[in-house]
Amino acid sequence: MTGGKGDRGEAPRRARGELEGEVLAALWAAGGPVTAAVVQEQVPDAAYTTVLTILTRLCDKGLVTRHREGRSHVYAPVDDQAGHAAAGMHSLLDEGGDRAAVLARFVSELSAEDEQLLEQLLHGDAPDRG
């Protein structure tokens, strides 16, 4: 059974990568290196050991750093949220086959505001962040 409560009253399963995203969001929100316990407080429906496993996987993927501080480790994201999203976009573009077709489809589905912002960025103009 997927996506709903099982016969034993289990919580619904998260989508693939969703917990990693929640852990990264907790790290970004922290604004600096934090322990797994601090991360787990921000993802309360995940067990502490699960959070540790996710943090280890994120370290192995190069998305998070881990440093010893006292008797425990502290974790910090390697990149900010915008940098992480941009890296994901690059990865998808690399996997997409025909780059021109992927970019054309992407641009064709932008909102007018995002299209204008992209045009400003491509021309080296600083976007208005008002």
C-alpha positions as CSV (number, residue, x, y, z in Angstrom):
1,M,0.0,0.0,0.0
2,T,1.5,3.4,-0.9
3,G,0.6,6.9,-0.2
4,G,-2.0,6.4,2.6
5,K,-2.3,5.0,6.0
6,G,-1.4,1.3,6.1
7,D,-3.3,-1.3,8.0
8,R,-1.2,-0.7,11.1
9,G,-2.0,3.0,11.4
10,E,1.4,4.1,9.9
11,A,1.9,7.7,8.7
12,P,1.7,8.2,5.0
13,R,5.1,7.7,3.2
14,R,6.9,10.8,1.9
15,A,7.6,11.2,-1.7
16,R,11.2,10.2,-2.8
17,G,13.6,13.0,-1.7
18,E,11.0,14.8,0.3
19,L,12.7,14.2,3.7
20,E,16.0,15.2,2.2
21,G,14.4,18.5,1.2
22,E,12.9,19.0,4.6
23,V,16.3,18.4,6.3
24,L,18.0,20.8,3.8
25,A,15.2,23.4,4.5
26,A,15.9,23.1,8.2
27,L,19.6,23.6,7.7
28,W,19.0,26.7,5.5
29,A,16.6,28.1,8.1
30,A,19.2,27.6,10.9
31,G,21.6,30.0,9.2
32,G,24.7,28.3,10.5
33,P,26.0,24.9,11.5
34,V,23.7,22.9,13.8
35,T,23.5,19.5,15.4
36,A,21.2,16.7,14.2
37,A,19.0,17.3,17.2
38,V,18.3,20.9,16.1
39,V,17.5,19.6,12.6
40,Q,15.2,17.0,14.1
41,E,13.3,19.6,16.0
42,Q,12.4,21.2,12.6
43,V,11.3,17.8,11.2
44,P,9.5,16.4,14.2
45,D,7.7,13.6,12.5
46,A,11.1,12.0,11.6
47,A,13.0,9.9,14.1
48,Y,16.3,11.2,15.3
49,T,18.1,8.2,13.7
50,T,16.3,8.9,10.4
51,V,17.5,12.5,10.5
52,L,21.1,11.3,11.1
53,T,20.8,8.9,8.2
54,I,19.6,11.7,5.9
55,L,22.3,14.0,7.1
56,T,24.9,11.3,6.3
57,R,23.5,10.7,2.9
58,L,23.5,14.5,2.2
59,C,27.2,14.6,3.3
60,D,28.0,11.7,1.0
61,K,26.3,13.6,-1.9
62,G,28.4,16.7,-1.2
63,L,25.3,18.8,-0.3
64,V,26.1,19.1,3.5
65,T,29.3,19.4,5.5
66,R,29.9,17.8,8.9
67,H,32.4,19.0,11.5
68,R,33.1,17.7,14.9
69,E,32.2,20.2,17.7
70,G,32.7,18.9,21.2
71,R,31.2,15.4,21.4
72,S,28.9,15.7,18.5
73,H,28.9,16.8,14.9
74,V,27.4,20.0,13.4
75,Y,26.0,20.1,9.9
76,A,25.7,22.9,7.4
77,P,24.5,23.1,3.8
78,V,27.3,23.5,1.2
79,D,25.2,25.9,-0.9
80,D,22.3,28.3,-0.2
81,Q,18.8,27.4,-1.4
82,A,19.2,29.3,-4.7
83,G,22.5,27.6,-5.4
84,H,21.0,24.2,-4.7
85,A,18.1,24.8,-7.0
86,A,20.4,26.1,-9.7
87,A,22.6,22.9,-9.4
88,G,19.4,20.8,-9.7
89,M,18.4,22.7,-12.8
90,H,21.8,22.1,-14.3
91,S,21.6,18.4,-13.5
92,L,18.2,18.1,-15.1
93,L,19.4,20.0,-18.2
94,D,22.4,17.7,-18.5
95,E,20.1,14.6,-18.3
96,G,17.5,16.1,-20.7
97,G,19.1,15.1,-24.0
98,D,18.5,17.9,-26.5
99,R,19.5,21.0,-24.5
100,A,17.9,23.4,-27.0
101,A,14.6,21.6,-26.8
102,V,14.7,21.5,-23.0
103,L,15.6,25.1,-22.7
104,A,13.0,26.1,-25.3
105,R,10.3,24.2,-23.4
106,F,11.4,25.7,-20.1
107,V,11.3,29.3,-21.5
108,S,8.0,28.8,-23.2
109,E,6.4,27.8,-19.8
110,L,7.7,30.8,-17.8
111,S,5.4,33.4,-16.5
112,A,5.7,36.9,-18.1
113,E,7.4,38.1,-14.9
114,D,9.9,35.3,-14.9
115,E,10.6,35.7,-18.6
116,Q,11.3,39.4,-18.0
117,L,13.6,38.5,-15.0
118,L,15.5,36.0,-17.1
119,E,15.9,38.5,-19.9
120,Q,17.3,41.0,-17.4
121,L,19.7,38.4,-16.0
122,L,20.9,37.3,-19.5
123,H,21.7,41.0,-20.4
124,G,23.6,41.5,-17.2
125,D,21.0,43.8,-15.7
126,A,20.5,43.7,-11.9
127,P,16.9,42.5,-11.3
128,D,14.7,44.7,-9.3
129,R,14.2,42.9,-6.0
130,G,11.6,45.3,-4.7
